[in-house]
Amino acid sequence: MGHPTRTRVGIVGAGPAGLLLARLLHLTGIDCVILERRDRTYVERRQRAGILEQSTVDALRSAGAADRLEREGTPHDGVELRFARRSLRLDFPSLTGGRRVWLYAQTELVKDLIALQQKEGPPLLFEARALAVEGNDGDRPLIRYAHAGREHTLVCDWVVGCDGYHGVTRHGMPEGVLRTYERGHPYSWFGILADAPPAYEELIYAHSERGFALASMRSAHVSRLYLQVPNGTDPEQWSDERVWNELDARLATRGGRRLHRGPITSKAVLPMRSSVTEPMAHGRIFLAGDAAHIVPPTGAKGLNLAAADAMVLGRAFAHLGATGSTELLDAYSDTCLRRVWRAEHFSNLMTSMLHLSPDQSEFDTRLQLSQLERLATSPHAAAELAANYAGLPVGGDAGGGGA
Ligand SMILES: Cc1cc2nc3c(=O)[nH]c(=O)nc-3n(C[C@H](O)[C@H](O)[C@H](O)COP(=O)(O)OP(=O)(O)OC[C@H]3O[C@@H](n4cnc5c(N)ncnc54)[C@H](O)[C@@H]3O)c2cc1C
């Protein structure tokens, strides 16, 4: 493909937000171009999220991008919480009036969207790094980008930055327009992938006196497991045996099963961050997904928020195309931020309920256990957690408000 120089919607970044938005625009006949700084293999192999909310699955279905997800994805009707060596299962359909989540790795979702895009369009340029977004005050914002050793310019009617936390689009907004609200966390997640069948059918979130652990999976043969570790932990300092022993110790219940062990194929430490940039749009430039907000992964919300932003924006552009009205585009930031802050609250709540802080006192631990106990004894408390985890519908006002 040559170098595109003109489009209606210029999209920076081919993660879940950019790819889904491009697909939705393509289906409504709106011309767009995606620029992605990495190569295709890198984008398709990047290990990240694995839980899709019902509304994300519904959006992929209506975008014609769910064939493989239907065959290979696994619906999960609940999660298990472990604390004080006990186990509590939350059943989503009965607590939420029928909602559930799906296990389908972000790598697979990204591969599906790229495969569709390569077959049907719109244009996607890999190894095309956006250098700057300019001209926000006029009618024709533009993206300056580098590809194959040369600089090019893509003139757009609208620009959408789906370029993640370190992206450049945000910097195209005039100074003083954006405000970022942030919170750091005093611990990280040490994540491993292992060629070992998962020992459990659903995700297990464990509170223990040794710190948090999460047992998840990527397929019937691959386990994905996480341990809370101090910030700055070097994964190479952890032998495989130490990792498995620590996971078993943190996930232990009275009489419970142990994990199936197998070769560990990947070890990485992921710092945790909470951040929201407001507003998510200014003039003709929009931000979507991680470019505008980051949540700690404990609530499994990052990928789903990115997909929700793409849905809201896809609908707003379709409305513009059908009616000529920018009403929904104008409402985009407010609409998304309601959902974003709900997800931030939920993700921070899950994080603080399950992790031990470095200065954790016995009093703090008692408070956490009381909160977990409340989930076991109050259907209302359990329903509130389940509604937030399974995800709020991306409905008419798309923000969903609170649950
Ligand atoms: C290491 C890691 C692990 C995670 N694990 C989980 C998890 O377990 N559960 C969970 O729910 N969430 C997880 N997340 C969060 C989730 O994966 C993200 O929220 C999701 O990827 C957001 O999608 P996005 O499209 O907004 O951004 P991204 O997926 O980050 O995509 C942004 C894209 O923009 C491209 N880009 C950046 N700058 C430029 C530029 N200048 N020009 C062109 N392209 C550019 C990038 O290469 C990238 O492809 C994790 C995130 C990370 C970073």
The ligand as an SDF file (V2000), in Angstrom:
LIG
                    3D

 53 58  0  0  0  0  0  0  0  0999 V2000
    1.6540   -5.4120   30.0250 C   0  0  0  0  0  0  0  0  0  0  0  0
    0.1400   -5.2430   30.1240 C   0  0  0  0  0  0  0  0  0  0  0  0
   -0.6440   -6.2680   30.6640 C   0  0  0  0  0  0  0  0  0  0  0  0
   -2.0380   -6.1100   30.7560 C   0  0  0  0  0  0  0  0  0  0  0  0
   -2.7960   -7.1060   31.3210 N   0  0  0  0  0  0  0  0  0  0  0  0
   -4.1300   -6.9300   31.4390 C   0  0  0  0  0  0  0  0  0  0  0  0
   -4.9520   -7.9060   32.0270 C   0  0  0  0  0  0  0  0  0  0  0  0
   -4.4720   -8.9370   32.4720 O   0  0  0  0  0  0  0  0  0  0  0  0
   -6.3000   -7.6630   32.1090 N   0  0  0  0  0  0  0  0  0  0  0  0
   -6.8590   -6.4990   31.6070 C   0  0  0  0  0  0  0  0  0  0  0  0
   -8.0850   -6.3070   31.6670 O   0  0  0  0  0  0  0  0  0  0  0  0
   -6.1050   -5.5720   31.0390 N   0  0  0  0  0  0  0  0  0  0  0  0
   -4.7630   -5.7620   30.9390 C   0  0  0  0  0  0  0  0  0  0  0  0
   -4.0250   -4.8050   30.3820 N   0  0  0  0  0  0  0  0  0  0  0  0
   -4.7210   -3.6350   29.8500 C   0  0  0  0  0  0  0  0  0  0  0  0
   -5.2660   -3.8810   28.4430 C   0  0  0  0  0  0  0  0  0  0  0  0
   -4.4400   -4.7750   27.7460 O   0  0  0  0  0  0  0  0  0  0  0  0
   -5.3350   -2.5250   27.7570 C   0  0  0  0  0  0  0  0  0  0  0  0
   -6.2660   -1.7560   28.4920 O   0  0  0  0  0  0  0  0  0  0  0  0
   -5.7330   -2.5800   26.2750 C   0  0  0  0  0  0  0  0  0  0  0  0
   -4.6810   -3.1040   25.5070 O   0  0  0  0  0  0  0  0  0  0  0  0
   -6.0900   -1.1880   25.7820 C   0  0  0  0  0  0  0  0  0  0  0  0
   -6.2620   -1.2000   24.4010 O   0  0  0  0  0  0  0  0  0  0  0  0
   -5.8780    0.1070   23.5410 P   0  0  0  0  0  0  0  0  0  0  0  0
   -6.2410   -0.2330   22.1470 O   0  0  0  0  0  0  0  0  0  0  0  0
   -6.4680    1.2950   24.1700 O   0  0  0  0  0  0  0  0  0  0  0  0
   -4.3080    0.2760   23.7330 O   0  0  0  0  0  0  0  0  0  0  0  0
   -3.0900   -0.6440   23.3090 P   0  0  0  0  0  0  0  0  0  0  0  0
   -3.4890   -2.0800   23.2830 O   0  0  0  0  0  0  0  0  0  0  0  0
   -1.9510   -0.2440   24.1770 O   0  0  0  0  0  0  0  0  0  0  0  0
   -2.7720   -0.2200   21.8180 O   0  0  0  0  0  0  0  0  0  0  0  0
   -2.1450    1.0080   21.5030 C   0  0  0  0  0  0  0  0  0  0  0  0
   -1.4620    0.8440   20.1720 C   0  0  0  0  0  0  0  0  0  0  0  0
   -0.9580    2.1030   19.7480 O   0  0  0  0  0  0  0  0  0  0  0  0
    0.3330    1.8990   19.1920 C   0  0  0  0  0  0  0  0  0  0  0  0
    1.0550    3.1810   19.2510 N   0  0  0  0  0  0  0  0  0  0  0  0
    1.5390    3.8080   20.3470 C   0  0  0  0  0  0  0  0  0  0  0  0
    2.1340    4.9570   20.0110 N   0  0  0  0  0  0  0  0  0  0  0  0
    2.0100    5.0740   18.6670 C   0  0  0  0  0  0  0  0  0  0  0  0
    2.4520    6.0480   17.7130 C   0  0  0  0  0  0  0  0  0  0  0  0
    3.1290    7.1430   18.0920 N   0  0  0  0  0  0  0  0  0  0  0  0
    2.1510    5.8480   16.4150 N   0  0  0  0  0  0  0  0  0  0  0  0
    1.4680    4.7480   16.0110 C   0  0  0  0  0  0  0  0  0  0  0  0
    1.0600    3.7850   16.8640 N   0  0  0  0  0  0  0  0  0  0  0  0
    1.3110    3.9460   18.1750 C   0  0  0  0  0  0  0  0  0  0  0  0
    0.9330    0.7980   20.0540 C   0  0  0  0  0  0  0  0  0  0  0  0
    2.0040    0.1400   19.4170 O   0  0  0  0  0  0  0  0  0  0  0  0
   -0.2750   -0.1010   20.2560 C   0  0  0  0  0  0  0  0  0  0  0  0
   -0.3870   -1.0820   19.2440 O   0  0  0  0  0  0  0  0  0  0  0  0
   -2.6380   -4.9340   30.2890 C   0  0  0  0  0  0  0  0  0  0  0  0
   -1.8510   -3.9190   29.7520 C   0  0  0  0  0  0  0  0  0  0  0  0
   -0.4700   -4.0480   29.6790 C   0  0  0  0  0  0  0  0  0  0  0  0
    0.3490   -2.9030   29.1230 C   0  0  0  0  0  0  0  0  0  0  0  0
  1  2  1  0
  2  3  1  0
  2 52  2  0
  3  4  2  0
  4  5  1  0
  4 50  1  0
  5  6  2  0
  6  7  1  0
  6 13  1  0
  7  8  2  0
  7  9  1  0
  9 10  1  0
 10 11  2  0
 10 12  1  0
 12 13  2  0
 13 14  1  0
 14 15  1  0
 14 50  1  0
 15 16  1  0
 16 17  1  0
 16 18  1  0
 18 19  1  0
 18 20  1  0
 20 21  1  0
 20 22  1  0
 22 23  1  0
 23 24  1  0
 24 25  2  0
 24 26  1  0
 24 27  1  0
 27 28  1  0
 28 29  2  0
 28 30  1  0
 28 31  1  0
 31 32  1  0
 32 33  1  0
 33 34  1  0
 33 48  1  0
 34 35  1  0
 35 36  1  0
 35 46  1  0
 36 37  1  0
 36 45  1  0
 37 38  2  0
 38 39  1  0
 39 40  1  0
 39 45  2  0
 40 41  1  0
 40 42  2  0
 42 43  1  0
 43 44  2  0
 44 45  1  0
 46 47  1  0
 46 48  1  0
 48 49  1  0
 50 51  2  0
 51 52  1  0
 52 53  1  0
M  END
$$$$
